[in-house]
Amino acid sequence: MQKKGSDSSRIFATVEYFKSVPIENVPIMEWKRDWSLTGRVWLTGLLLLLLYLVFMAILLVLFPSASIWLFVILAVGMGSVQYFFSDKLVLWSTGARIIEEDEYPELHRTIEKLCREADLPKPKIAIMQSPVPNAFATGRSPKHAVVACTDSIMRLLTRDELEAVLAHELAHVKNRDILTMTMASFIAMIASMIMQSFFFSALFGGRNREGGSWIIIWVVSIVVYAVSTLLILALSRYREFAADRGSALITKNPRALISALNKISGRMETVPVEYKAKVEAANAFFIIPALSGKSFMELLSTHPPLEKRIANLEKVESELRGY
């Protein structure tokens, strides 16, 4: 009886010891903040804000009879929708749906593991039924993030490759660049809407407008749209480099992401254009763009060339190996 009591005491002491170790509060990896990305995010945001204020000022000068509060309410209202419902808008545009753990348990476990490595709260997980192999992340903060992937990418990639892709998306969440991209596209969207409305206004009675105000606004809208789009593209390309690096740091396996990028890019060329066109709205969020061009069109791409991304990952691999 005495032996049984001492065994119980040892077991109890062991259990209490492991309970006292704060394992969950100790991040497994050290995340180094990318100050270059942070600087680009802030610079892009400030330039876009300045561009937006100039645009609003020109509208007020051309339409002095319009109430300034009308412009303020419209801007704040649309900005609030972008901020609070950015994730839902992206999911709606792609047809992705949130999944529960019992539907795709292995996918949930993989993301849970990666979140522990990256010291992130677990995001919502979504699946998109599409033959286009891809993945993306959206949301306004790490606590309100969604990581989504297509069913076809899960069939295409190995476990390590899929893990690397999901880590890439979590790196976007960690870098907090998703909201910046969503909000940045807001100004370009407003300019695009005005351009289209003035185009149709010119077709249906636009010549009855007094003076050249409509023509001036149309020209200004084109300039605003072009400048804001170029700023967005510059930020988007760099953030992909940063997320690739983040994936390598989380998984310690940059080769898996290189292999995944090659597979996705190769399969993308065989997917019919009509399927890729259906998901074009989320092109800037994807790990590999669904639609891309060559030569001059690469300047307008939301992603850097695949060759440069692979070279960047090989550099990270050398750093991880210590040479």
Phi, psi and omega per residue, in radians:
M1 nan -0.654 3.136
Q2 -1.129 -0.690 3.117
K3 -1.123 -0.709 -3.141
K4 -1.115 -0.659 3.134
G5 -1.175 -0.705 -3.132
S6 -1.212 -0.627 3.079
D7 -1.090 -0.745 3.127
S8 -1.096 -0.670 3.139
S9 -1.140 -0.723 3.132
R10 -1.138 -0.740 3.127
I11 -1.086 -0.761 -3.135
F12 -1.090 -0.739 -3.135
A13 -1.126 -0.681 3.123
T14 -1.125 -0.784 3.131
V15 -1.070 -0.767 3.140
E16 -1.114 -0.601 3.122
Y17 -1.119 -0.848 -3.114
F18 -1.190 -0.524 3.093
K19 -1.189 -0.502 -3.086
S20 -1.402 -0.238 -3.125
V21 -1.470 2.035 -3.075
P22 -1.361 1.176 -3.058
I23 -1.071 -0.728 -3.017
E24 -1.203 -0.365 -3.103
N25 -1.579 0.007 -3.111
V26 -1.841 1.869 3.110
P27 -1.125 2.423 -3.067
I28 -1.373 -0.440 -3.125
M29 -2.163 2.728 3.080
E30 -1.751 2.031 -3.088
W31 -1.618 2.075 3.118
K32 -1.623 2.146 -3.112
R33 -1.154 2.356 3.116
D34 -1.548 1.690 -3.086
W35 -1.200 -0.462 3.081
S36 -1.151 -0.739 3.092
L37 -1.143 -0.755 3.125
T38 -1.040 -0.765 3.121
G39 -1.094 -0.721 3.122
R40 -1.144 -0.678 3.124
V41 -1.084 -0.834 -3.135
W42 -1.159 -0.749 -3.132
L43 -1.114 -0.783 3.115
T44 -1.064 -0.766 3.134
G45 -1.070 -0.766 -3.136
L46 -1.162 -0.743 3.131
L47 -1.133 -0.691 3.112
L48 -1.182 -0.662 3.092
L49 -1.123 -0.758 3.094
L50 -1.078 -0.758 3.122
L51 -1.073 -0.703 -3.134
Y52 -1.164 -0.735 -3.141
L53 -1.143 -0.693 3.086
V54 -1.099 -0.732 3.126
F55 -1.066 -0.804 3.140
M56 -1.125 -0.677 3.139
A57 -1.106 -0.716 3.118
I58 -1.124 -0.694 3.112
L59 -1.105 -0.706 -3.139
L60 -1.178 -0.637 3.116
V61 -1.177 -0.719 -3.111
L62 -1.314 -0.442 3.134
F63 -2.214 1.226 -3.086
P64 -1.125 -0.405 -3.123
S65 -1.326 -0.340 -3.138
A66 -1.314 2.496 -3.135
S67 -1.275 2.372 3.109
I68 -1.127 -0.504 -3.134
W69 -1.187 -0.479 3.088
L70 -1.096 -0.768 3.122
F71 -1.172 -0.707 -3.123
V72 -1.115 -0.822 -3.124
I73 -1.100 -0.727 3.136
L74 -1.108 -0.777 -3.112
A75 -1.166 -0.801 -3.138
V76 -1.137 -0.712 -3.129
G77 -1.097 -0.822 -3.122
M78 -1.235 -0.616 3.083
G79 -1.136 -0.659 3.121
S80 -1.149 -0.705 3.099
V81 -1.069 -0.766 3.121
Q82 -1.076 -0.718 -3.070
Y83 -1.237 -0.877 -3.012
F84 -1.472 -0.383 -3.079
F85 -2.143 0.369 -3.104
S86 -1.041 -0.744 -3.122
D87 -1.137 -0.731 -3.133
K88 -1.172 -0.618 3.125
L89 -1.156 -0.728 3.138
V90 -1.187 -0.757 3.114
L91 -1.087 -0.711 -3.139
W92 -1.139 -0.724 -3.098
S93 -1.195 -0.440 -3.118
T94 -1.754 -0.229 -3.101
G95 1.365 0.264 3.119
A96 -1.345 2.619 3.125
R97 -2.261 2.527 3.115
I98 -1.201 2.369 -3.119
I99 -2.013 2.615 3.084
E100 -1.572 2.923 -3.055
E101 -1.134 -0.568 -3.108
D102 -1.295 -0.234 3.124
E103 -1.416 -0.806 3.135
Y104 -2.320 1.260 -3.058
P105 -1.065 -0.663 -3.111
E106 -1.158 -0.697 3.111
L107 -1.115 -0.741 3.110
H108 -1.094 -0.768 -3.126
R109 -1.120 -0.683 3.131
T110 -1.094 -0.790 -3.126
I111 -1.204 -0.634 3.066
E112 -1.053 -0.746 3.122
K113 -1.099 -0.801 -3.138
L114 -1.133 -0.636 3.125
C115 -1.146 -0.627 3.066
R116 -1.135 -0.716 3.121
E117 -1.107 -0.697 -3.061
A118 -1.611 -0.014 -3.113
D119 1.002 0.929 -3.139
L120 -2.167 2.603 2.979
P121 -1.213 2.593 -3.125
K122 -1.180 2.213 3.119
P123 -1.429 2.999 2.941
K124 -1.227 2.651 -3.099
I125 -2.105 2.351 -3.108
A126 -2.250 2.651 3.090
I127 -2.101 2.436 -3.134
M128 -2.105 2.099 3.135
Q129 -1.396 1.821 -3.102
S130 -2.810 2.529 3.048
P131 -1.322 -0.076 3.114
V132 -1.473 1.935 -3.113
P133 -1.279 1.939 -3.073
N134 -2.812 3.040 3.113
A135 -2.681 2.728 3.097
F136 -2.750 2.897 3.068
A137 -2.271 2.578 3.122
T138 -2.592 2.995 -3.126
G139 2.192 2.829 -3.051
R140 -1.594 -0.236 -3.120
S141 -2.871 2.907 3.097
P142 -0.988 -0.527 3.137
K143 -1.418 -0.215 -3.134
H144 -2.257 0.812 -3.083
A145 -1.840 2.743 3.052
V146 -2.320 2.280 3.035
V147 -1.947 2.206 -3.074
A148 -2.227 2.629 3.032
C149 -2.546 2.771 3.129
T150 -1.468 2.734 3.107
D151 -1.152 -0.518 -3.110
S152 -1.230 -0.559 -3.137
I153 -1.227 -0.496 3.125
M154 -1.227 -0.509 3.095
R155 -1.441 -0.482 -3.055
L156 -1.366 -0.713 -2.969
L157 -1.696 2.706 3.000
T158 -1.322 3.037 -3.126
R159 -1.062 -0.806 -3.130
D160 -1.118 -0.706 -3.139
E161 -1.147 -0.772 3.126
L162 -1.127 -0.687 3.098
E163 -1.047 -0.713 3.134
A164 -1.153 -0.687 3.115
V165 -1.147 -0.784 3.124
L166 -1.125 -0.626 3.083
A167 -1.131 -0.632 3.060
H168 -1.026 -0.787 -3.137
E169 -1.188 -0.667 3.088
L170 -1.169 -0.519 3.076
A171 -1.125 -0.641 3.041
H172 -1.047 -0.730 3.122
V173 -1.126 -0.780 3.141
K174 -1.095 -0.673 -3.134
N175 -1.362 -0.182 3.134
R176 0.983 0.696 3.133
D177 -1.776 -0.070 -3.097
I178 -1.209 -0.837 -3.130
L179 -1.087 -0.679 3.142
T180 -1.030 -0.754 3.122
M181 -1.140 -0.709 -3.122
T182 -1.141 -0.816 -3.130
M183 -1.215 -0.595 3.138
A184 -1.123 -0.633 3.136
S185 -1.223 -0.249 -3.125
F186 -1.070 -0.815 -3.108
I187 -1.134 -0.755 3.109
A188 -1.084 -0.633 3.134
M189 -1.143 -0.744 3.134
I190 -1.079 -0.817 3.137
A191 -1.080 -0.691 3.132
S192 -1.121 -0.730 3.126
M193 -1.099 -0.731 3.128
I194 -1.161 -0.720 3.097
M195 -1.002 -0.794 -3.122
Q196 -1.192 -0.714 -3.114
S197 -1.156 -0.663 3.109
F198 -1.231 -0.555 3.096
F199 -1.108 -0.823 3.134
F200 -1.240 -0.537 3.087
S201 -1.130 -0.677 3.118
A202 -1.169 -0.586 3.138
L203 -1.278 -0.620 -3.061
F204 -2.025 1.281 3.012
G205 1.610 0.198 -3.108
G206 -1.140 -0.420 -3.097
R207 -1.252 -0.237 3.109
N208 -1.414 -0.125 3.124
R209 -1.194 2.534 3.137
E210 -1.449 2.426 3.072
G211 1.202 -2.951 -3.110
G212 -1.843 0.401 -3.080
S213 -1.024 -0.775 -3.081
W214 -1.145 -0.658 3.120
I215 -1.165 -0.712 3.123
I216 -1.089 -0.797 -3.135
I217 -1.116 -0.677 3.136
W218 -1.099 -0.764 3.127
V219 -1.141 -0.770 3.127
V220 -1.089 -0.685 3.120
S221 -1.082 -0.700 3.108
I222 -1.088 -0.785 -3.137
V223 -1.106 -0.797 3.139
V224 -1.071 -0.767 -3.138
Y225 -1.092 -0.770 -3.110
A226 -1.146 -0.805 -3.112
V227 -1.158 -0.798 -3.130
S228 -1.114 -0.655 3.121
T229 -1.141 -0.732 3.119
L230 -1.121 -0.677 3.103
L231 -1.127 -0.722 3.128
I232 -1.117 -0.760 -3.118
L233 -1.112 -0.705 -3.141
A234 -1.101 -0.744 3.111
L235 -1.195 -0.731 -3.072
S236 -1.069 -0.741 -3.110
R237 -1.145 -0.722 -3.118
Y238 -1.212 -0.648 -3.098
R239 -1.162 -0.447 3.068
E240 -1.212 -0.690 3.047
F241 -1.046 -0.782 -3.115
A242 -1.117 -0.700 3.140
A243 -1.232 -0.626 3.050
D244 -1.052 -0.774 3.125
R245 -1.120 -0.720 3.123
G246 -1.084 -0.689 3.096
S247 -1.070 -0.749 3.135
A248 -1.117 -0.646 3.135
L249 -1.231 -0.646 -3.119
I250 -1.251 -0.805 -3.046
T251 -1.591 -0.318 -3.021
K252 1.018 0.480 -3.072
N253 -2.494 1.196 -3.137
P254 -1.068 -0.459 3.132
R255 -1.092 -0.581 3.137
A256 -1.153 -0.681 3.120
L257 -1.242 -0.661 3.077
I258 -1.025 -0.818 3.132
S259 -1.091 -0.718 -3.134
A260 -1.132 -0.773 -3.141
L261 -1.081 -0.716 3.105
N262 -1.116 -0.755 3.135
K263 -1.120 -0.814 -3.115
I264 -1.096 -0.803 -3.137
S265 -1.083 -0.727 3.129
G266 -1.144 -0.746 3.129
R267 -1.206 -0.565 -3.113
M268 -1.039 -0.569 -3.115
E269 -1.211 -0.350 -3.106
T270 -1.692 -0.182 -3.132
V271 -1.336 2.293 3.125
P272 -0.976 2.524 -3.062
V273 -1.041 -0.627 -3.087
E274 -1.093 -0.576 3.106
Y275 -1.266 -0.651 3.116
K276 -1.222 -0.580 3.133
A277 -1.157 -0.513 -3.131
K278 -1.149 -0.482 -3.106
V279 -1.915 0.259 -3.075
E280 -1.094 -0.473 -3.106
A281 -1.045 -0.499 -3.113
A282 -1.785 0.346 -3.048
N283 -0.970 -0.729 -3.083
A284 -1.196 -0.352 -3.098
F285 -1.598 -0.358 -3.063
F286 -1.202 2.740 3.088
I287 -1.279 -0.541 3.015
I288 -2.293 2.258 -3.111
P289 -1.086 2.404 3.131
A290 -1.187 -0.673 3.115
L291 -2.142 2.265 3.135
S292 -2.521 2.804 -3.132
G293 -2.051 -3.132 3.123
K294 -2.027 2.925 3.098
S295 0.838 -2.010 -3.050
F296 -1.061 -0.608 -3.092
M297 -1.149 -0.349 3.101
E298 -1.123 -0.456 3.098
L299 -1.150 -0.441 -3.127
L300 -1.758 0.217 -3.120
S301 -1.443 2.543 3.103
T302 -1.379 -0.191 -3.098
H303 -2.179 2.592 3.051
P304 -1.235 2.809 3.114
P305 -1.026 2.570 -3.106
L306 -1.009 -0.692 -3.108
E307 -1.059 -0.687 -3.140
K308 -1.236 -0.611 3.106
R309 -1.159 -0.709 3.118
I310 -1.150 -0.724 3.107
A311 -1.085 -0.681 3.106
N312 -1.116 -0.714 3.133
L313 -1.205 -0.641 3.094
E314 -1.138 -0.603 3.075
K315 -1.151 -0.735 3.105
V316 -1.110 -0.680 3.123
E317 -1.068 -0.715 3.108
S318 -1.104 -0.697 3.134
E319 -1.138 -0.714 -3.134
L320 -1.152 -0.559 3.133
R321 -1.462 -0.157 3.066
G322 1.532 0.397 3.089
Y323 -2.618 nan nan
